[in-house]
Amino acid sequence: MGQDAYRKSLDYLYRLEKFGMIFGLTQVERILNAIGNPHKEIQAIHIAGTNGKGSTAAMMSSILQKEGYRVGLYTSPHLVRFTERIRVNGKEIGEEEVAALTQWMRKEIESAGIDPPFTFFDFTTAMALHYFDQKSVDLAILEVGLGGRLDSTNVVDPLISIITNISKDHEEYLGKTILKIAREKAGIIKKRKPLITAAVQPQVLRLFSTICREKRASYFRVGKEFRYVWKGDEDFDYEGLDRKLWGIHLNLKGFHQIVNATTALGAMEVLDDLGYRISTEAMVDGLREVDWPGRLEMVSVSPRVILDGAHNPAGALVLKESLSKEFQFQHLVLLVGIMKDKDSRSMLHLLAPLADTIILTKPHTERAAPPALLKKALGRSGKKAEIEEDLKKAIDRGLSLTQEGDLLCITGSLYTVGEARTYFHPERGS
């Protein structure tokens, strides 16, 4: 079973996207039942939130691996390769394994009389859970795809639930208000299973507190039980339930990553209380060596180029603050490609004032917003914007405008960042 079988399996999986988003757990539960209910054999950590889920998951995975645990990691979307979504101890699932699992699962699903529609995410979530069971992982870290309550990953009964933060995104699916969005994400809170959150809005925290009380679930907050002091750059101090760590160095840029790291460290302390021994050394080493590309990632130093997958207004605000406080440049060239279901106006209005030149483009997906629409959303700032439909040509143009002392920032979507990453690292593409 070779490359052709893998391509056929991807063709099948991506065809499932035609069914769009179908919320609910019925179909994924039926699929899981057909393949032996692997989710019931797995000890999971479940992560929801508007932003920071993947970074927090990567940090926890790195720490747990340092302690010697066998760790499954399921995240989405991927940057370059489908296989990035499913990993064990940092190693991506093999292409032949994807092909074999897809073929086997299709047969089992058909034998069980399960007819479409079921979604790409239903199928791949079940695939990940089966793979983790096959590989006998000690712990599986699962990132929610969208929302929480009706997300395919919400089939697990986790050791710990984590909600990183709450802001507006996917409002057409999750609700127009912060509280409605928070309620959807709070659907991952389970009876007697601890919740850790870095959310800050008082009404959201009251909601989480009430739900945890009703479910008799322990409730921990970043900023209360788990605290940090930022020391500048990527260094910080941490104080938690039982541990104080000084001068921790984090291998990811941005103040927001310090908050994510504090969330991850808090989760490690709670896990330790549940009987999973995690040393202070593993915590420190895991954060120092964590790798999570596409988030304030420097991919070229001459000229300087950073990639950041800011894909909603909250992410754009974080990027704006990072560019303002943590990077020095004479001129900023901003290259942007955004999905058409995103609040591009808010994102562009946050970032445009920092830029001297804006290049509007789009990645190769039907979900991408037309650059002309982005230019219209820029309003007056559209005067400093130009359009280049082809992303590779847009990068060429951006590089030609970026001189010594300048910075080229490529952002707007993880799809944009993924294609840009292939441009700078073609050997890592697939």
Secondary structure, DSSP 8 states (H G I E B T S, - for coil): --HHHHHHHHHHHHHGGGG----SSHHHHHHHHHTT-GGGG--EEEEE-SS-HHHHHHHHHHHHHHTT--EEEE-SS-SS-GGGGEEETTEE--HHHHHHHHHHHHHHHHHTT--S---HHHHHHHHHHHHHHHTT-SEEEEE-SSSSTTSGGGG---SEEEE-------HHHH-SSHHHHHHHHGGG--TT--EEE----HHHHHHHHHHHHHHT--EEEBTTTBEEEEEETTEEEEE-SS-EEEEEE-SS-SHHHHHHHHHHHHHHHHHHHTT----HHHHHHHHHH---TTSSEEEEETTEEEEE---SHHHHHHHHHHHHHH---S-EEEEE--BTTS-HHHHHHHHGGG-SEEEE---SSTTB--HHHHHHHHGGGGGGEEE-SSHHHHHHHHHHH--TT-EEEEES-HHHHHHHHHHH-GGG--
